[in-house]
Amino acid sequence: MKHKYKVNITWDPDDKIYVAEVPELDGCMSHGKTEFEALKNVEKAIDGWIHTAKEFNMPIPEPLPAKKFSGSFNVRIPRDIHRGLVLKATENKISLNHLVSQILSRAV
């Protein structure tokens, strides 16, 4: 693949085709009778999406695999959940950050 965008390929049982979708590029998708064909076709769709974005001076998202992440983000939660998390972390003798990291890693 010449592009570095994440591509999700799923089977559509109704149309009996594979659908290739690029999450970072809103509406960018293609299909094919095989996974390989869907992947090949989505490359053309990505080219078209980028060409159109440039033509209309729209921002072109950086591919997710190329992005650098800090490992830090802020989130607002209800006070009772915050309290419960602090209590759980204290019981386990770990920091709140460590507890939340553990919970999130299990969820992903």
Backbone as XML, in Angstrom:
<?xml version="1.0"?>
<chain id="A" units="angstrom">
  <residue number="1" name="MET">
    <atom name="N" x="0.842" y="-1.192" z="0.000"/>
    <atom name="CA" x="0.000" y="0.000" z="0.000"/>
    <atom name="C" x="0.872" y="1.233" z="0.000"/>
  </residue>
  <residue number="2" name="LYS">
    <atom name="N" x="0.522" y="2.187" z="-0.835"/>
    <atom name="CA" x="1.317" y="3.407" z="-0.869"/>
    <atom name="C" x="0.881" y="4.389" z="0.214"/>
  </residue>
  <residue number="3" name="HIS">
    <atom name="N" x="-0.359" y="4.290" z="0.659"/>
    <atom name="CA" x="-0.847" y="5.161" z="1.728"/>
    <atom name="C" x="-0.687" y="4.461" z="3.070"/>
  </residue>
  <residue number="4" name="LYS">
    <atom name="N" x="-0.560" y="5.238" z="4.115"/>
    <atom name="CA" x="-0.333" y="4.673" z="5.448"/>
    <atom name="C" x="-1.570" y="4.749" z="6.332"/>
  </residue>
  <residue number="5" name="TYR">
    <atom name="N" x="-2.740" y="4.959" z="5.747"/>
    <atom name="CA" x="-3.967" y="5.060" z="6.525"/>
    <atom name="C" x="-4.439" y="3.686" z="6.984"/>
  </residue>
  <residue number="6" name="LYS">
    <atom name="N" x="-5.078" y="3.667" z="8.129"/>
    <atom name="CA" x="-5.688" y="2.442" z="8.650"/>
    <atom name="C" x="-6.885" y="2.108" z="7.756"/>
  </residue>
  <residue number="7" name="VAL">
    <atom name="N" x="-7.029" y="0.851" z="7.395"/>
    <atom name="CA" x="-8.146" y="0.400" z="6.562"/>
    <atom name="C" x="-8.854" y="-0.737" z="7.288"/>
  </residue>
  <residue number="8" name="ASN">
    <atom name="N" x="-10.164" y="-0.590" z="7.460"/>
    <atom name="CA" x="-10.989" y="-1.655" z="8.036"/>
    <atom name="C" x="-11.698" y="-2.376" z="6.898"/>
  </residue>
  <residue number="9" name="ILE">
    <atom name="N" x="-11.565" y="-3.681" z="6.857"/>
    <atom name="CA" x="-12.244" y="-4.464" z="5.814"/>
    <atom name="C" x="-13.263" y="-5.370" z="6.482"/>
  </residue>
  <residue number="10" name="THR">
    <atom name="N" x="-14.504" y="-5.273" z="6.023"/>
    <atom name="CA" x="-15.581" y="-6.104" z="6.567"/>
    <atom name="C" x="-16.339" y="-6.770" z="5.424"/>
  </residue>
  <residue number="11" name="TRP">
    <atom name="N" x="-16.969" y="-7.863" z="5.743"/>
    <atom name="CA" x="-17.778" y="-8.606" z="4.777"/>
    <atom name="C" x="-19.220" y="-8.111" z="4.853"/>
  </residue>
  <residue number="12" name="ASP">
    <atom name="N" x="-19.804" y="-7.788" z="3.710"/>
    <atom name="CA" x="-21.209" y="-7.387" z="3.645"/>
    <atom name="C" x="-22.003" y="-8.579" z="3.115"/>
  </residue>
  <residue number="13" name="PRO">
    <atom name="N" x="-22.714" y="-9.284" z="4.003"/>
    <atom name="CA" x="-23.421" y="-10.496" z="3.570"/>
    <atom name="C" x="-24.585" y="-10.224" z="2.627"/>
  </residue>
  <residue number="14" name="ASP">
    <atom name="N" x="-25.180" y="-9.031" z="2.724"/>
    <atom name="CA" x="-26.303" y="-8.710" z="1.833"/>
    <atom name="C" x="-25.851" y="-8.557" z="0.388"/>
  </residue>
  <residue number="15" name="ASP">
    <atom name="N" x="-24.763" y="-7.778" z="0.192"/>
    <atom name="CA" x="-24.264" y="-7.544" z="-1.164"/>
    <atom name="C" x="-23.194" y="-8.551" z="-1.574"/>
  </residue>
  <residue number="16" name="LYS">
    <atom name="N" x="-22.778" y="-9.388" z="-0.612"/>
    <atom name="CA" x="-21.747" y="-10.398" z="-0.855"/>
    <atom name="C" x="-20.462" y="-9.781" z="-1.419"/>
  </residue>
  <residue number="17" name="ILE">
    <atom name="N" x="-20.006" y="-8.722" z="-0.725"/>
    <atom name="CA" x="-18.772" y="-8.041" z="-1.105"/>
    <atom name="C" x="-17.986" y="-7.692" z="0.159"/>
  </residue>
  <residue number="18" name="TYR">
    <atom name="N" x="-16.711" y="-7.413" z="-0.022"/>
    <atom name="CA" x="-15.877" y="-6.891" z="1.054"/>
    <atom name="C" x="-15.882" y="-5.371" z="0.951"/>
  </residue>
  <residue number="19" name="VAL">
    <atom name="N" x="-16.057" y="-4.714" z="2.073"/>
    <atom name="CA" x="-16.071" y="-3.258" z="2.119"/>
    <atom name="C" x="-14.822" y="-2.797" z="2.850"/>
  </residue>
  <residue number="20" name="ALA">
    <atom name="N" x="-14.084" y="-1.889" z="2.210"/>
    <atom name="CA" x="-12.869" y="-1.314" z="2.803"/>
    <atom name="C" x="-13.165" y="0.144" z="3.137"/>
  </residue>
  <residue number="21" name="GLU">
    <atom name="N" x="-12.920" y="0.502" z="4.398"/>
    <atom name="CA" x="-13.246" y="1.842" z="4.878"/>
    <atom name="C" x="-12.031" y="2.447" z="5.579"/>
  </residue>
  <residue number="22" name="VAL">
    <atom name="N" x="-11.815" y="3.750" z="5.377"/>
    <atom name="CA" x="-10.694" y="4.472" z="5.992"/>
    <atom name="C" x="-11.259" y="5.393" z="7.066"/>
  </residue>
  <residue number="23" name="PRO">
    <atom name="N" x="-11.130" y="5.032" z="8.345"/>
    <atom name="CA" x="-11.753" y="5.802" z="9.421"/>
    <atom name="C" x="-11.308" y="7.264" z="9.489"/>
  </residue>
  <residue number="24" name="GLU">
    <atom name="N" x="-10.044" y="7.543" z="9.175"/>
    <atom name="CA" x="-9.544" y="8.916" z="9.275"/>
    <atom name="C" x="-10.084" y="9.839" z="8.191"/>
  </residue>
  <residue number="25" name="LEU">
    <atom name="N" x="-10.534" y="9.272" z="7.072"/>
    <atom name="CA" x="-11.012" y="10.073" z="5.943"/>
    <atom name="C" x="-12.517" y="9.886" z="5.815"/>
  </residue>
  <residue number="26" name="ASP">
    <atom name="N" x="-13.250" y="10.833" z="6.337"/>
    <atom name="CA" x="-14.710" y="10.741" z="6.415"/>
    <atom name="C" x="-15.341" y="10.377" z="5.072"/>
  </residue>
  <residue number="27" name="GLY">
    <atom name="N" x="-16.029" y="9.249" z="5.040"/>
    <atom name="CA" x="-16.744" y="8.816" z="3.840"/>
    <atom name="C" x="-15.884" y="8.093" z="2.820"/>
  </residue>
  <residue number="28" name="CYS">
    <atom name="N" x="-14.608" y="7.901" z="3.102"/>
    <atom name="CA" x="-13.715" y="7.241" z="2.143"/>
    <atom name="C" x="-13.844" y="5.731" z="2.291"/>
  </residue>
  <residue number="29" name="MET">
    <atom name="N" x="-14.385" y="5.096" z="1.246"/>
    <atom name="CA" x="-14.559" y="3.653" z="1.273"/>
    <atom name="C" x="-14.640" y="3.118" z="-0.143"/>
  </residue>
  <residue number="30" name="SER">
    <atom name="N" x="-14.481" y="1.820" z="-0.253"/>
    <atom name="CA" x="-14.607" y="1.144" z="-1.533"/>
    <atom name="C" x="-14.998" y="-0.305" z="-1.248"/>
  </residue>
  <residue number="31" name="HIS">
    <atom name="N" x="-15.087" y="-1.108" z="-2.279"/>
    <atom name="CA" x="-15.462" y="-2.500" z="-2.075"/>
    <atom name="C" x="-14.844" y="-3.378" z="-3.162"/>
  </residue>
  <residue number="32" name="GLY">
    <atom name="N" x="-14.983" y="-4.679" z="-2.983"/>
    <atom name="CA" x="-14.486" y="-5.626" z="-3.969"/>
    <atom name="C" x="-15.018" y="-7.014" z="-3.671"/>
  </residue>
  <residue number="33" name="LYS">
    <atom name="N" x="-14.871" y="-7.896" z="-4.644"/>
    <atom name="CA" x="-15.337" y="-9.281" z="-4.475"/>
    <atom name="C" x="-14.429" y="-10.059" z="-3.530"/>
  </residue>
  <residue number="34" name="THR">
    <atom name="N" x="-13.170" y="-9.617" z="-3.403"/>
    <atom name="CA" x="-12.217" y="-10.239" z="-2.484"/>
    <atom name="C" x="-11.648" y="-9.152" z="-1.577"/>
  </residue>
  <residue number="35" name="GLU">
    <atom name="N" x="-11.008" y="-9.573" z="-0.492"/>
    <atom name="CA" x="-10.371" y="-8.601" z="0.397"/>
    <atom name="C" x="-9.278" y="-7.838" z="-0.349"/>
  </residue>
  <residue number="36" name="PHE">
    <atom name="N" x="-8.516" y="-8.548" z="-1.151"/>
    <atom name="CA" x="-7.444" y="-7.918" z="-1.910"/>
    <atom name="C" x="-7.997" y="-6.869" z="-2.869"/>
  </residue>
  <residue number="37" name="GLU">
    <atom name="N" x="-9.077" y="-7.212" z="-3.550"/>
    <atom name="CA" x="-9.689" y="-6.273" z="-4.492"/>
    <atom name="C" x="-10.226" y="-5.039" z="-3.772"/>
  </residue>
  <residue number="38" name="ALA">
    <atom name="N" x="-10.841" y="-5.242" z="-2.613"/>
    <atom name="CA" x="-11.356" y="-4.116" z="-1.825"/>
    <atom name="C" x="-10.208" y="-3.205" z="-1.383"/>
  </residue>
  <residue number="39" name="LEU">
    <atom name="N" x="-9.102" y="-3.810" z="-0.980"/>
    <atom name="CA" x="-7.930" y="-3.049" z="-0.551"/>
    <atom name="C" x="-7.327" y="-2.268" z="-1.713"/>
  </residue>
  <residue number="40" name="LYS">
    <atom name="N" x="-7.235" y="-2.912" z="-2.865"/>
    <atom name="CA" x="-6.714" y="-2.250" z="-4.067"/>
    <atom name="C" x="-7.623" y="-1.070" z="-4.457"/>
  </residue>
  <residue number="41" name="ASN">
    <atom name="N" x="-8.927" y="-1.285" z="-4.400"/>
    <atom name="CA" x="-9.876" y="-0.239" z="-4.782"/>
    <atom name="C" x="-9.881" y="0.925" z="-3.797"/>
  </residue>
  <residue number="42" name="VAL">
    <atom name="N" x="-9.665" y="0.638" z="-2.513"/>
    <atom name="CA" x="-9.693" y="1.719" z="-1.533"/>
    <atom name="C" x="-8.481" y="2.633" z="-1.708"/>
  </residue>
  <residue number="43" name="GLU">
    <atom name="N" x="-7.380" y="2.110" z="-2.255"/>
    <atom name="CA" x="-6.220" y="2.963" z="-2.555"/>
    <atom name="C" x="-6.620" y="4.062" z="-3.541"/>
  </residue>
  <residue number="44" name="LYS">
    <atom name="N" x="-7.404" y="3.691" z="-4.547"/>
    <atom name="CA" x="-7.888" y="4.680" z="-5.520"/>
    <atom name="C" x="-8.832" y="5.664" z="-4.847"/>
  </residue>
  <residue number="45" name="ALA">
    <atom name="N" x="-9.658" y="5.162" z="-3.928"/>
    <atom name="CA" x="-10.593" y="6.038" z="-3.209"/>
    <atom name="C" x="-9.830" y="7.034" z="-2.339"/>
  </residue>
  <residue number="46" name="ILE">
    <atom name="N" x="-8.742" y="6.592" z="-1.719"/>
    <atom name="CA" x="-7.915" y="7.491" z="-0.900"/>
    <atom name="C" x="-7.315" y="8.581" z="-1.786"/>
  </residue>
  <residue number="47" name="ASP">
    <atom name="N" x="-6.783" y="8.186" z="-2.945"/>
    <atom name="CA" x="-6.242" y="9.174" z="-3.887"/>
    <atom name="C" x="-7.292" y="10.215" z="-4.239"/>
  </residue>
  <residue number="48" name="GLY">
    <atom name="N" x="-8.505" y="9.750" z="-4.538"/>
    <atom name="CA" x="-9.600" y="10.664" z="-4.889"/>
    <atom name="C" x="-9.987" y="11.563" z="-3.738"/>
  </residue>
  <residue number="49" name="TRP">
    <atom name="N" x="-10.030" y="11.009" z="-2.536"/>
    <atom name="CA" x="-10.400" y="11.777" z="-1.349"/>
    <atom name="C" x="-9.391" y="12.893" z="-1.122"/>
  </residue>
  <residue number="50" name="ILE">
    <atom name="N" x="-8.102" y="12.550" z="-1.186"/>
    <atom name="CA" x="-7.040" y="13.545" z="-0.965"/>
    <atom name="C" x="-7.052" y="14.601" z="-2.060"/>
  </residue>
  <residue number="51" name="HIS">
    <atom name="N" x="-7.235" y="14.184" z="-3.304"/>
    <atom name="CA" x="-7.296" y="15.131" z="-4.432"/>
    <atom name="C" x="-8.430" y="16.137" z="-4.226"/>
  </residue>
  <residue number="52" name="THR">
    <atom name="N" x="-9.607" y="15.635" z="-3.832"/>
    <atom name="CA" x="-10.762" y="16.514" z="-3.600"/>
    <atom name="C" x="-10.512" y="17.443" z="-2.414"/>
  </residue>
  <residue number="53" name="ALA">
    <atom name="N" x="-9.930" y="16.931" z="-1.356"/>
    <atom name="CA" x="-9.636" y="17.758" z="-0.181"/>
    <atom name="C" x="-8.688" y="18.895" z="-0.553"/>
  </residue>
  <residue number="54" name="LYS">
    <atom name="N" x="-7.667" y="18.588" z="-1.338"/>
    <atom name="CA" x="-6.719" y="19.626" z="-1.771"/>
    <atom name="C" x="-7.416" y="20.663" z="-2.645"/>
  </residue>
  <residue number="55" name="GLU">
    <atom name="N" x="-8.267" y="20.184" z="-3.532"/>
    <atom name="CA" x="-8.992" y="21.066" z="-4.448"/>
    <atom name="C" x="-9.857" y="22.077" z="-3.697"/>
  </residue>
  <residue number="56" name="PHE">
    <atom name="N" x="-10.442" y="21.648" z="-2.578"/>
    <atom name="CA" x="-11.324" y="22.512" z="-1.798"/>
    <atom name="C" x="-10.640" y="23.068" z="-0.543"/>
  </residue>
  <residue number="57" name="ASN">
    <atom name="N" x="-9.303" y="22.976" z="-0.500"/>
    <atom name="CA" x="-8.524" y="23.482" z="0.637"/>
    <atom name="C" x="-9.013" y="22.940" z="1.977"/>
  </residue>
  <residue number="58" name="MET">
    <atom name="N" x="-9.370" y="21.682" z="1.992"/>
    <atom name="CA" x="-9.805" y="21.024" z="3.229"/>
    <atom name="C" x="-8.591" y="20.388" z="3.898"/>
  </residue>
  <residue number="59" name="PRO">
    <atom name="N" x="-8.594" y="20.289" z="5.227"/>
    <atom name="CA" x="-7.463" y="19.638" z="5.898"/>
    <atom name="C" x="-7.425" y="18.140" z="5.581"/>
  </residue>
  <residue number="60" name="ILE">
    <atom name="N" x="-6.216" y="17.625" z="5.454"/>
    <atom name="CA" x="-6.021" y="16.201" z="5.195"/>
    <atom name="C" x="-5.453" y="15.585" z="6.473"/>
  </residue>
  <residue number="61" name="PRO">
    <atom name="N" x="-6.227" y="14.724" z="7.122"/>
    <atom name="CA" x="-5.757" y="14.126" z="8.376"/>
    <atom name="C" x="-4.483" y="13.303" z="8.192"/>
  </residue>
  <residue number="62" name="GLU">
    <atom name="N" x="-3.631" y="13.362" z="9.197"/>
    <atom name="CA" x="-2.431" y="12.535" z="9.218"/>
    <atom name="C" x="-2.865" y="11.091" z="9.485"/>
  </residue>
  <residue number="63" name="PRO">
    <atom name="N" x="-2.247" y="10.123" z="8.828"/>
    <atom name="CA" x="-2.605" y="8.722" z="9.103"/>
    <atom name="C" x="-2.393" y="8.373" z="10.570"/>
  </residue>
  <residue number="64" name="LEU">
    <atom name="N" x="-3.345" y="7.684" z="11.174"/>
    <atom name="CA" x="-3.239" y="7.301" z="12.582"/>
    <atom name="C" x="-1.944" y="6.562" z="12.911"/>
  </residue>
  <residue number="65" name="PRO">
    <atom name="N" x="-1.520" y="5.590" z="12.093"/>
    <atom name="CA" x="-0.287" y="4.878" z="12.442"/>
    <atom name="C" x="0.945" y="5.785" z="12.506"/>
  </residue>
  <residue number="66" name="ALA">
    <atom name="N" x="0.911" y="6.945" z="11.832"/>
    <atom name="CA" x="2.058" y="7.854" z="11.822"/>
    <atom name="C" x="2.008" y="8.870" z="12.960"/>
  </residue>
  <residue number="67" name="LYS">
    <atom name="N" x="0.859" y="8.993" z="13.611"/>
    <atom name="CA" x="0.716" y="9.984" z="14.676"/>
    <atom name="C" x="1.510" y="9.583" z="15.904"/>
  </residue>
  <residue number="68" name="LYS">
    <atom name="N" x="1.996" y="10.585" z="16.598"/>
    <atom name="CA" x="2.693" y="10.375" z="17.870"/>
    <atom name="C" x="1.718" y="10.748" z="18.984"/>
  </residue>
  <residue number="69" name="PHE">
    <atom name="N" x="1.622" y="9.909" z="19.987"/>
    <atom name="CA" x="0.705" y="10.159" z="21.093"/>
    <atom name="C" x="1.499" y="10.413" z="22.368"/>
  </residue>
  <residue number="70" name="SER">
    <atom name="N" x="1.022" y="11.363" z="23.167"/>
    <atom name="CA" x="1.734" y="11.755" z="24.382"/>
    <atom name="C" x="1.527" y="10.763" z="25.522"/>
  </residue>
  <residue number="71" name="GLY">
    <atom name="N" x="0.441" y="10.005" z="25.467"/>
    <atom name="CA" x="0.132" y="9.109" z="26.578"/>
    <atom name="C" x="-0.615" y="9.819" z="27.691"/>
  </residue>
  <residue number="72" name="SER">
    <atom name="N" x="-1.090" y="11.014" z="27.399"/>
    <atom name="CA" x="-1.778" y="11.803" z="28.415"/>
    <atom name="C" x="-3.019" y="12.450" z="27.796"/>
  </residue>
  <residue number="73" name="PHE">
    <atom name="N" x="-4.129" y="12.406" z="28.536"/>
    <atom name="CA" x="-5.328" y="13.117" z="28.118"/>
    <atom name="C" x="-6.168" y="13.412" z="29.346"/>
  </residue>
  <residue number="74" name="ASN">
    <atom name="N" x="-7.011" y="14.426" z="29.254"/>
    <atom name="CA" x="-7.891" y="14.799" z="30.359"/>
    <atom name="C" x="-9.297" y="14.300" z="30.076"/>
  </residue>
  <residue number="75" name="VAL">
    <atom name="N" x="-9.959" y="13.870" z="31.122"/>
    <atom name="CA" x="-11.334" y="13.415" z="30.968"/>
    <atom name="C" x="-12.140" y="13.873" z="32.183"/>
  </residue>
  <residue number="76" name="ARG">
    <atom name="N" x="-13.350" y="14.317" z="31.939"/>
    <atom name="CA" x="-14.229" y="14.723" z="33.034"/>
    <atom name="C" x="-15.185" y="13.573" z="33.324"/>
  </residue>
  <residue number="77" name="ILE">
    <atom name="N" x="-15.310" y="13.244" z="34.611"/>
    <atom name="CA" x="-16.205" y="12.167" z="35.021"/>
    <atom name="C" x="-17.047" y="12.657" z="36.194"/>
  </residue>
  <residue number="78" name="PRO">
    <atom name="N" x="-18.179" y="12.025" z="36.438"/>
    <atom name="CA" x="-18.990" y="12.405" z="37.599"/>
    <atom name="C" x="-18.200" y="12.228" z="38.900"/>
  </residue>
  <residue number="79" name="ARG">
    <atom name="N" x="-18.490" y="13.073" z="39.875"/>
    <atom name="CA" x="-17.766" y="13.057" z="41.152"/>
    <atom name="C" x="-17.837" y="11.721" z="41.865"/>
  </residue>
  <residue number="80" name="ASP">
    <atom name="N" x="-18.986" y="11.063" z="41.801"/>
    <atom name="CA" x="-19.108" y="9.782" z="42.502"/>
    <atom name="C" x="-18.212" y="8.711" z="41.875"/>
  </residue>
  <residue number="81" name="ILE">
    <atom name="N" x="-18.045" y="8.754" z="40.562"/>
    <atom name="CA" x="-17.144" y="7.804" z="39.898"/>
    <atom name="C" x="-15.696" y="8.126" z="40.274"/>
  </residue>
  <residue number="82" name="HIS">
    <atom name="N" x="-15.360" y="9.407" z="40.291"/>
    <atom name="CA" x="-14.015" y="9.834" z="40.700"/>
    <atom name="C" x="-13.714" y="9.322" z="42.105"/>
  </residue>
  <residue number="83" name="ARG">
    <atom name="N" x="-14.662" y="9.513" z="43.012"/>
    <atom name="CA" x="-14.500" y="9.059" z="44.397"/>
    <atom name="C" x="-14.292" y="7.539" z="44.445"/>
  </residue>
  <residue number="84" name="GLY">
    <atom name="N" x="-15.115" y="6.811" z="43.709"/>
    <atom name="CA" x="-15.006" y="5.353" z="43.684"/>
    <atom name="C" x="-13.660" y="4.883" z="43.151"/>
  </residue>
  <residue number="85" name="LEU">
    <atom name="N" x="-13.162" y="5.553" z="42.137"/>
    <atom name="CA" x="-11.856" y="5.192" z="41.580"/>
    <atom name="C" x="-10.735" y="5.460" z="42.579"/>
  </residue>
  <residue number="86" name="VAL">
    <atom name="N" x="-10.823" y="6.606" z="43.265"/>
    <atom name="CA" x="-9.801" y="6.928" z="44.271"/>
    <atom name="C" x="-9.821" y="5.893" z="45.395"/>
  </residue>
  <residue number="87" name="LEU">
    <atom name="N" x="-11.011" y="5.517" z="45.856"/>
    <atom name="CA" x="-11.121" y="4.506" z="46.907"/>
    <atom name="C" x="-10.531" y="3.162" z="46.453"/>
  </residue>
  <residue number="88" name="LYS">
    <atom name="N" x="-10.853" y="2.758" z="45.243"/>
    <atom name="CA" x="-10.347" y="1.496" z="44.696"/>
    <atom name="C" x="-8.824" y="1.535" z="44.583"/>
  </residue>
  <residue number="89" name="ALA">
    <atom name="N" x="-8.280" y="2.654" z="44.095"/>
    <atom name="CA" x="-6.823" y="2.796" z="43.973"/>
    <atom name="C" x="-6.159" y="2.723" z="45.343"/>
  </residue>
  <residue number="90" name="THR">
    <atom name="N" x="-6.764" y="3.383" z="46.325"/>
    <atom name="CA" x="-6.223" y="3.377" z="47.687"/>
    <atom name="C" x="-6.236" y="1.961" z="48.263"/>
  </residue>
  <residue number="91" name="GLU">
    <atom name="N" x="-7.337" y="1.246" z="48.069"/>
    <atom name="CA" x="-7.436" y="-0.137" z="48.547"/>
    <atom name="C" x="-6.333" y="-1.015" z="47.957"/>
  </residue>
  <residue number="92" name="ASN">
    <atom name="N" x="-6.031" y="-0.774" z="46.694"/>
    <atom name="CA" x="-5.035" y="-1.587" z="45.991"/>
    <atom name="C" x="-3.612" y="-1.039" z="46.140"/>
  </residue>
  <residue number="93" name="LYS">
    <atom name="N" x="-3.486" y="0.065" z="46.881"/>
    <atom name="CA" x="-2.187" y="0.690" z="47.125"/>
    <atom name="C" x="-1.463" y="1.055" z="45.822"/>
  </residue>
  <residue number="94" name="ILE">
    <atom name="N" x="-2.239" y="1.599" z="44.886"/>
    <atom name="CA" x="-1.674" y="2.086" z="43.626"/>
    <atom name="C" x="-2.200" y="3.491" z="43.373"/>
  </residue>
  <residue number="95" name="SER">
    <atom name="N" x="-1.573" y="4.191" z="42.455"/>
    <atom name="CA" x="-2.024" y="5.549" z="42.138"/>
    <atom name="C" x="-3.310" y="5.497" z="41.315"/>
  </residue>
  <residue number="96" name="LEU">
    <atom name="N" x="-4.021" y="6.590" z="41.325"/>
    <atom name="CA" x="-5.234" y="6.704" z="40.512"/>
    <atom name="C" x="-4.886" y="6.530" z="39.034"/>
  </residue>
  <residue number="97" name="ASN">
    <atom name="N" x="-3.793" y="7.151" z="38.594"/>
    <atom name="CA" x="-3.373" y="7.006" z="37.196"/>
    <atom name="C" x="-3.121" y="5.544" z="36.835"/>
  </residue>
  <residue number="98" name="HIS">
    <atom name="N" x="-2.459" y="4.825" z="37.716"/>
    <atom name="CA" x="-2.156" y="3.417" z="37.460"/>
    <atom name="C" x="-3.445" y="2.587" z="37.369"/>
  </residue>
  <residue number="99" name="LEU">
    <atom name="N" x="-4.371" y="2.840" z="38.281"/>
    <atom name="CA" x="-5.647" y="2.126" z="38.260"/>
    <atom name="C" x="-6.405" y="2.378" z="36.964"/>
  </residue>
  <residue number="100" name="VAL">
    <atom name="N" x="-6.515" y="3.644" z="36.586"/>
    <atom name="CA" x="-7.256" y="3.994" z="35.361"/>
    <atom name="C" x="-6.555" y="3.406" z="34.136"/>
  </residue>
  <residue number="101" name="SER">
    <atom name="N" x="-5.231" y="3.416" z="34.125"/>
    <atom name="CA" x="-4.476" y="2.802" z="33.015"/>
    <atom name="C" x="-4.795" y="1.319" z="32.905"/>
  </residue>
  <residue number="102" name="GLN">
    <atom name="N" x="-4.849" y="0.636" z="34.046"/>
    <atom name="CA" x="-5.168" y="-0.794" z="34.043"/>
    <atom name="C" x="-6.580" y="-1.032" z="33.488"/>
  </residue>
  <residue number="103" name="ILE">
    <atom name="N" x="-7.534" y="-0.243" z="33.948"/>
    <atom name="CA" x="-8.929" y="-0.402" z="33.501"/>
    <atom name="C" x="-9.038" y="-0.158" z="32.006"/>
  </residue>
  <residue number="104" name="LEU">
    <atom name="N" x="-8.404" y="0.904" z="31.531"/>
    <atom name="CA" x="-8.469" y="1.229" z="30.095"/>
    <atom name="C" x="-7.772" y="0.172" z="29.247"/>
  </residue>
  <residue number="105" name="SER">
    <atom name="N" x="-6.644" y="-0.343" z="29.727"/>
    <atom name="CA" x="-5.925" y="-1.349" z="28.930"/>
    <atom name="C" x="-6.755" y="-2.624" z="28.787"/>
  </residue>
  <residue number="106" name="ARG">
    <atom name="N" x="-7.529" y="-2.969" z="29.808"/>
    <atom name="CA" x="-8.416" y="-4.141" z="29.705"/>
    <atom name="C" x="-9.561" y="-3.879" z="28.722"/>
  </residue>
  <residue number="107" name="ALA">
    <atom name="N" x="-10.010" y="-2.634" z="28.659"/>
    <atom name="CA" x="-11.144" y="-2.293" z="27.791"/>
    <atom name="C" x="-10.741" y="-2.246" z="26.323"/>
  </residue>
  <residue number="108" name="VAL">
    <atom name="N" x="-9.491" y="-1.957" z="26.048"/>
    <atom name="CA" x="-9.014" y="-1.854" z="24.669"/>
    <atom name="C" x="-8.508" y="-3.198" z="24.254"/>
  </residue>
</chain>
